[in-house]
Amino acid sequence: MTAHELRYAHYYLRLSVLSTLLFSCTVLNLGPLEQLTMTQSTGVVIALFTMLTLAQSLKGG
């Protein structure tokens, strides 16, 4: 695995952890995220993963 691939693997891992926290906070109605619906949370996660994938593609990853 190249350093470039490893960097993006770390990004995806971090985004996965953040997504899990977002869904947990949404489901459990914790903190400022209690205002989000499950649909909104899903939209945020999809948008973040899409942006990361596009960034990786545009940089030649």
C-alpha distance (Angstrom), angle and dihedral (degrees) to the residues before:
residue distance angle dihedral
M1 . . .
T2 3.77 . .
A3 3.79 124.0 .
H4 3.81 89.2 -109.1
E5 3.81 92.1 54.4
L6 3.79 91.3 44.7
R7 3.81 91.5 53.1
Y8 3.81 92.0 53.7
A9 3.80 90.9 44.8
H10 3.80 87.6 57.9
Y11 3.80 90.5 48.7
Y12 3.81 91.6 52.5
L13 3.80 91.4 47.0
R14 3.80 91.8 51.2
L15 3.79 91.4 46.6
S16 3.81 90.0 50.5
V17 3.81 90.8 53.1
L18 3.80 91.5 47.6
S19 3.81 90.5 48.5
T20 3.79 90.6 52.5
L21 3.80 90.3 50.9
L22 3.80 91.4 47.8
F23 3.80 92.6 51.5
S24 3.80 91.9 44.7
C25 3.80 92.6 51.1
T26 3.79 90.9 46.4
V27 3.80 94.7 49.3
L28 3.80 94.3 43.2
N29 3.85 93.6 41.5
L30 3.79 93.7 -124.6
G31 3.78 127.8 164.8
P32 3.79 124.2 -30.9
L33 3.82 90.6 -26.5
E34 3.79 92.6 71.4
Q35 3.80 87.8 90.8
L36 3.81 91.9 64.0
T37 3.77 121.2 92.9
M38 3.79 121.1 -140.5
T39 3.81 89.1 -106.3
Q40 3.80 91.7 54.4
S41 3.82 91.6 47.7
T42 3.78 90.5 50.5
G43 3.80 90.4 49.5
V44 3.81 91.3 51.8
V45 3.81 91.9 50.0
I46 3.81 93.2 47.2
A47 3.80 91.1 48.5
L48 3.82 92.4 50.0
F49 3.80 94.1 48.5
T50 3.81 90.4 46.2
M51 3.81 92.1 50.9
L52 3.81 91.4 48.9
T53 3.81 91.8 48.4
L54 3.82 91.4 48.7
A55 3.80 91.6 48.2
Q56 3.78 90.3 51.0
S57 3.82 91.6 47.9
L58 3.80 94.4 48.0
K59 3.79 92.1 49.5
G60 3.80 90.3 54.2
G61 3.78 96.0 -105.7
